[in-house]
Amino acid sequence: MSGRRGLALLITIAILAVFLLGFIYIDLGWKTSPVERAKEQNSGVNAPAEQAPPAGTHEDPEGNTKLPAGQQ
């Protein structure tokens, strides 16, 4: 009976070791950097569109865009 116990213990240790190594491997994965626009993408026709506030809105004294009184 001790042969089966030893085999079960060995298999359990092997499975736990594989999981541990897998978690370590995943943690060491590729480091990605945040997406940045290239310089040529910020000029000419490739530049991001300027955004204007919607028609009929106005800014309050704090600089927030507000809707007209009837649309609040």
Beta strands, then each sheet from edge to edge (+ up, - down):
strand 1: 58-59
strand 2: 65-66
sheet 1: 1+ 2-
end
